[in-house]
Amino acid sequence: MCLIKIDPLMDFDSSELLRSPGEVLLTDYLQPYSIPLARFARRTGISLTTLRQITLGRRRINAEYALRLSLVTDPTPTYWLVLQARYDLAMLNVARRHST
């Protein structure tokens, strides 16, 4: 029994510049509305240090962070996790190409 239907064709436009989920959060959600990171941290319950690390690309978005982000932004937790997975896969492919 399949409880979750996952679209096998789920894909992103490969012509778009790859951005980390933290960069997406910062440039698409915080900066356009002039939301200070400290205020956003209080609203999400994610520490300011952790949010800063996410926006700098030094920390990954996990399920807990994805859920907290979705409570104060429009996208769902799945959106944030897919962004993270897509970014991780792209970075692995880049590393793989450079190591051969």
Backbone as a chain_set.jsonl record, in Angstrom:
{"seq": "MCLIKIDPLMDFDSSELLRSPGEVLLTDYLQPYSIPLARFARRTGISLTTLRQITLGRRRINAEYALRLSLVTDPTPTYWLVLQARYDLAMLNVARRHST", "coords": {"N": [[0.841, -1.172, 0.0], [0.684, 2.128, -0.939], [1.246, 4.985, 0.705], [2.083, 7.564, 0.31], [2.135, 9.482, -2.5], [4.57, 9.926, -4.823], [5.724, 11.974, -7.276], [7.393, 10.786, -9.979], [8.457, 12.339, -11.919], [9.148, 14.7, -10.833], [10.868, 17.58, -11.029], [13.296, 20.177, -11.584], [13.833, 23.281, -13.23], [16.629, 23.079, -15.069], [18.058, 25.11, -16.144], [18.014, 27.173, -14.432], [19.901, 29.033, -12.077], [21.714, 27.315, -9.685], [20.946, 27.462, -6.32], [21.638, 27.555, -2.84], [19.452, 26.244, -0.269], [19.442, 28.005, 1.872], [20.223, 30.41, 0.688], [18.028, 30.813, -0.959], [16.05, 31.162, 1.002], [16.975, 33.525, 2.214], [17.182, 35.443, 0.024], [14.707, 35.271, -1.286], [12.698, 35.32, 0.612], [13.334, 36.668, 3.072], [14.878, 39.103, 2.59], [13.282, 40.558, 0.579], [11.129, 41.43, 2.096], [12.275, 42.797, 4.08], [12.89, 41.496, 6.527], [14.383, 41.093, 9.552], [16.966, 38.813, 10.451], [17.118, 38.022, 13.131], [14.518, 38.499, 14.112], [13.103, 36.709, 12.496], [14.206, 34.357, 13.41], [13.176, 34.24, 16.014], [10.44, 33.944, 15.38], [10.393, 31.462, 14.095], [11.52, 29.739, 15.897], [13.958, 28.682, 15.519], [17.35, 28.825, 16.261], [19.215, 31.902, 16.174], [21.908, 31.689, 15.469], [21.93, 29.21, 14.143], [20.174, 29.768, 11.987], [21.654, 31.75, 10.705], [23.854, 30.23, 9.898], [22.546, 28.497, 8.118], [21.674, 30.314, 6.127], [24.126, 31.077, 5.164], [24.94, 28.816, 3.961], [26.267, 26.902, 5.393], [25.048, 25.089, 6.995], [22.74, 22.454, 6.781], [19.283, 22.158, 5.777], [17.168, 20.416, 7.737], [14.556, 18.005, 8.522], [13.197, 19.018, 10.784], [13.856, 21.78, 10.748], [12.77, 22.4, 8.254], [10.04, 22.032, 8.722], [9.6, 24.03, 10.66], [10.285, 26.318, 9.155], [8.274, 26.221, 7.24], [6.057, 26.908, 8.696], [6.07, 29.636, 8.884], [6.495, 30.623, 6.387], [5.302, 30.521, 2.987], [5.916, 28.117, 1.432], [5.817, 24.489, 1.661], [6.978, 22.0, 4.1], [8.054, 19.934, 2.584], [8.88, 21.233, 0.254], [11.116, 22.718, 1.184], [12.781, 20.62, 1.967], [13.135, 19.259, -0.458], [14.46, 21.226, -1.925], [16.838, 21.255, -0.456], [17.766, 18.607, -0.841], [18.081, 18.568, -3.626], [20.09, 20.487, -3.922], [22.164, 19.284, -2.447], [22.609, 16.952, -4.002], [23.478, 18.112, -6.402], [25.847, 19.34, -5.523], [27.325, 17.081, -4.832], [27.609, 15.921, -7.357], [29.186, 17.871, -8.626], [31.512, 17.719, -7.038], [32.229, 15.122, -7.604], [32.793, 15.234, -10.357], [35.042, 16.857, -10.289], [36.839, 15.259, -8.981], [37.585, 13.275, -10.685]], "CA": [[0.0, 0.0, 0.0], [1.455, 3.355, -1.057], [0.575, 6.055, 1.443], [2.512, 8.857, -0.226], [2.39, 9.43, -3.931], [5.685, 10.779, -5.208], [5.778, 12.136, -8.719], [8.739, 10.444, -10.434], [8.923, 13.358, -12.85], [9.422, 15.922, -10.096], [12.149, 18.09, -11.493], [13.441, 21.621, -11.567], [14.407, 23.833, -14.451], [18.078, 22.991, -14.921], [18.677, 26.344, -16.619], [18.062, 28.104, -13.312], [21.114, 29.021, -11.281], [21.547, 26.538, -8.46], [21.151, 28.23, -5.088], [21.417, 26.769, -1.627], [18.179, 26.589, 0.371], [19.655, 29.194, 2.7], [20.211, 31.569, -0.196], [16.625, 30.99, -1.345], [15.385, 31.733, 2.17], [17.425, 34.898, 2.396], [16.888, 36.351, -1.087], [13.314, 35.218, -1.738], [11.721, 35.448, 1.709], [13.688, 37.629, 4.113], [15.267, 40.41, 2.056], [12.212, 41.346, -0.065], [10.218, 41.983, 3.102], [13.13, 43.442, 5.096], [12.719, 40.797, 7.796], [15.67, 40.827, 10.196], [17.191, 37.406, 10.768], [16.813, 37.8, 14.553], [13.058, 38.403, 14.254], [12.706, 35.465, 11.865], [14.626, 33.29, 14.326], [12.172, 34.176, 17.091], [9.172, 33.436, 14.835], [10.501, 30.047, 13.723], [12.039, 28.925, 16.985], [15.293, 28.23, 15.13], [18.286, 29.79, 16.848], [19.806, 32.878, 15.266], [23.164, 31.112, 14.98], [21.594, 28.176, 13.16], [19.645, 30.424, 10.786], [22.773, 32.405, 10.031], [24.618, 29.167, 9.237], [21.742, 28.034, 6.982], [21.708, 31.318, 5.054], [25.482, 31.098, 4.614], [25.197, 27.534, 3.328], [27.132, 26.08, 6.253], [24.218, 24.101, 7.678], [21.673, 21.926, 5.941], [17.915, 22.195, 6.296], [16.675, 19.069, 8.049], [13.093, 17.935, 8.617], [12.734, 19.935, 11.842], [13.957, 23.151, 10.242], [11.816, 22.526, 7.149], [8.72, 22.211, 9.327], [9.557, 25.36, 11.289], [10.263, 27.317, 8.089], [6.975, 26.19, 6.565], [5.041, 27.52, 9.551], [6.091, 31.095, 8.744], [6.609, 30.964, 4.968], [4.294, 29.815, 2.195], [6.234, 26.75, 1.002], [5.638, 23.357, 2.57], [8.231, 21.378, 4.539], [8.584, 19.15, 1.469], [9.581, 22.172, -0.619], [12.436, 23.016, 1.75], [13.594, 19.398, 1.936], [13.502, 18.99, -1.849], [15.519, 22.187, -2.25], [18.081, 20.795, 0.175], [18.206, 17.383, -1.513], [18.536, 18.959, -4.964], [21.369, 21.173, -3.757], [23.136, 18.269, -2.025], [22.937, 16.113, -5.155], [24.275, 18.917, -7.332], [27.188, 19.515, -4.957], [28.004, 15.788, -4.964], [27.985, 15.773, -8.768], [30.316, 18.777, -8.873], [32.686, 17.131, -6.387], [32.562, 13.896, -8.346], [33.434, 15.634, -11.62], [36.363, 17.414, -9.999], [37.741, 14.242, -8.438], [37.994, 12.323, -11.729]], "C": [[0.89, 1.241, 0.0], [0.695, 4.484, -0.368], [0.903, 7.436, 0.892], [2.794, 8.697, -1.705], [3.495, 10.432, -4.253], [5.751, 10.804, -6.723], [7.194, 11.844, -9.2], [9.302, 11.474, -11.401], [9.213, 14.687, -12.162], [10.814, 16.406, -10.475], [12.133, 19.608, -11.419], [14.024, 22.054, -12.897], [15.923, 23.881, -14.29], [18.781, 24.238, -15.434], [18.76, 27.394, -15.505], [19.378, 27.942, -12.559], [20.852, 28.263, -9.984], [21.879, 27.414, -7.252], [20.917, 27.31, -3.911], [20.059, 27.154, -1.048], [18.3, 27.837, 1.256], [19.645, 30.47, 1.882], [18.789, 31.868, -0.667], [15.859, 31.65, -0.201], [15.718, 33.212, 2.305], [16.934, 35.82, 1.282], [15.426, 36.37, -1.522], [12.295, 35.486, -0.635], [12.073, 36.513, 2.74], [13.984, 39.018, 3.55], [14.13, 41.183, 1.399], [11.26, 42.011, 0.929], [10.964, 42.657, 4.251], [12.939, 42.826, 6.472], [14.097, 40.525, 8.39], [15.778, 39.346, 10.595], [16.835, 37.1, 12.221], [15.299, 37.661, 14.775], [12.547, 37.096, 13.653], [13.073, 34.277, 12.751], [13.607, 33.137, 15.451], [10.868, 33.57, 16.592], [9.226, 31.947, 14.529], [10.898, 29.154, 14.883], [13.373, 28.279, 16.639], [16.273, 29.27, 15.652], [18.87, 30.703, 15.77], [21.096, 32.332, 14.661], [22.9, 30.073, 13.899], [21.063, 28.789, 11.876], [20.753, 31.116, 10.008], [23.598, 31.371, 9.268], [23.861, 28.621, 8.02], [21.837, 29.026, 5.833], [23.086, 31.428, 4.425], [25.848, 29.787, 3.924], [26.092, 26.608, 4.124], [26.367, 25.009, 7.021], [23.066, 23.726, 6.761], [20.308, 22.127, 6.602], [17.469, 20.755, 6.497], [15.151, 19.129, 8.194], [12.536, 18.908, 9.659], [12.755, 21.376, 11.362], [12.951, 23.385, 9.115], [10.408, 22.769, 7.687], [8.596, 23.603, 9.93], [9.512, 26.48, 10.245], [8.892, 27.383, 7.43], [5.868, 26.826, 7.398], [4.982, 29.03, 9.394], [6.337, 31.562, 7.305], [5.551, 30.157, 4.213], [4.677, 28.381, 1.844], [6.066, 25.706, 2.109], [6.988, 22.841, 3.056], [8.877, 20.577, 3.408], [9.371, 20.034, 0.505], [10.994, 22.415, -0.109], [13.345, 21.788, 1.709], [14.017, 19.042, 0.51], [14.58, 19.966, -2.312], [16.862, 21.717, -1.703], [18.628, 19.565, -0.542], [18.759, 17.698, -2.901], [19.911, 19.613, -4.887], [22.467, 20.176, -3.376], [23.575, 17.398, -3.192], [23.8, 16.872, -6.159], [25.7, 19.095, -6.828], [27.988, 18.209, -5.032], [28.453, 15.559, -6.4], [29.165, 16.663, -9.134], [31.594, 18.181, -8.274], [33.166, 15.895, -7.147], [33.276, 14.213, -9.658], [34.847, 16.145, -11.391], [37.349, 16.364, -9.494], [38.197, 13.234, -9.503], [38.959, 12.934, -12.705]], "O": [[1.759, 1.377, 0.861], [-0.378, 4.884, -0.82], [0.1, 8.363, 0.995], [3.606, 7.863, -2.105], [3.366, 11.627, -3.989], [5.825, 9.757, -7.367], [8.116, 12.586, -8.861], [10.502, 11.477, -11.673], [9.492, 15.686, -12.826], [11.808, 15.713, -10.259], [11.09, 20.23, -11.219], [14.642, 21.256, -13.602], [16.44, 24.639, -13.469], [19.975, 24.415, -15.192], [19.488, 28.38, -15.625], [19.896, 26.833, -12.429], [19.884, 28.541, -9.275], [22.947, 28.021, -7.178], [20.096, 26.395, -3.977], [19.564, 28.253, -1.299], [17.358, 28.623, 1.363], [19.124, 31.494, 2.324], [18.391, 33.029, -0.762], [15.103, 32.596, -0.424], [14.83, 34.044, 2.489], [16.337, 36.86, 1.557], [14.953, 37.369, -2.065], [11.152, 35.843, -0.921], [11.179, 37.199, 3.235], [13.396, 40.003, 3.995], [14.014, 42.384, 1.641], [10.657, 43.04, 0.623], [10.369, 43.036, 5.259], [12.837, 43.541, 7.469], [14.894, 39.801, 7.793], [14.802, 38.726, 11.017], [16.305, 36.027, 12.512], [14.859, 36.802, 15.539], [11.667, 36.448, 14.222], [12.325, 33.303, 12.827], [13.224, 32.019, 15.796], [10.25, 32.77, 17.295], [8.228, 31.242, 14.684], [10.644, 27.949, 14.86], [13.864, 27.427, 17.379], [16.044, 30.469, 15.499], [18.999, 30.316, 14.609], [21.342, 32.5, 13.466], [23.568, 30.058, 12.865], [21.457, 28.375, 10.786], [20.775, 31.066, 8.778], [23.994, 31.607, 8.127], [24.477, 28.316, 6.999], [22.058, 28.63, 4.688], [23.205, 31.832, 3.268], [26.939, 29.659, 3.367], [26.618, 25.635, 3.586], [26.971, 24.125, 7.628], [22.499, 24.567, 6.064], [20.202, 22.248, 7.823], [17.4, 19.974, 5.548], [14.542, 20.182, 8.009], [11.511, 19.548, 9.425], [11.785, 22.111, 11.547], [12.347, 24.454, 9.035], [9.675, 23.611, 7.169], [7.588, 24.279, 9.727], [8.796, 27.467, 10.416], [8.405, 28.464, 7.102], [4.845, 27.24, 6.851], [3.971, 29.649, 9.726], [6.382, 32.764, 7.041], [4.977, 29.215, 4.759], [3.83, 27.493, 1.948], [6.16, 25.998, 3.301], [8.027, 23.195, 2.497], [10.102, 20.545, 3.287], [10.415, 19.623, -0.003], [11.958, 22.331, -0.87], [14.542, 21.907, 1.445], [15.135, 18.575, 0.295], [15.512, 19.573, -3.014], [17.883, 21.771, -2.387], [19.825, 19.49, -0.819], [19.789, 17.155, -3.301], [20.79, 19.32, -5.697], [23.569, 20.223, -3.921], [24.765, 17.132, -3.362], [24.754, 16.315, -6.703], [26.653, 19.012, -7.603], [29.195, 18.235, -5.27], [29.553, 15.059, -6.636], [30.05, 16.241, -9.878], [32.634, 18.146, -8.932], [34.366, 15.67, -7.302], [34.243, 13.546, -10.024], [35.743, 15.899, -12.199], [38.562, 16.561, -9.573], [39.095, 12.431, -9.249], [39.397, 12.265, -13.641]]}, "num_chains": 1, "name": "protein.A"}
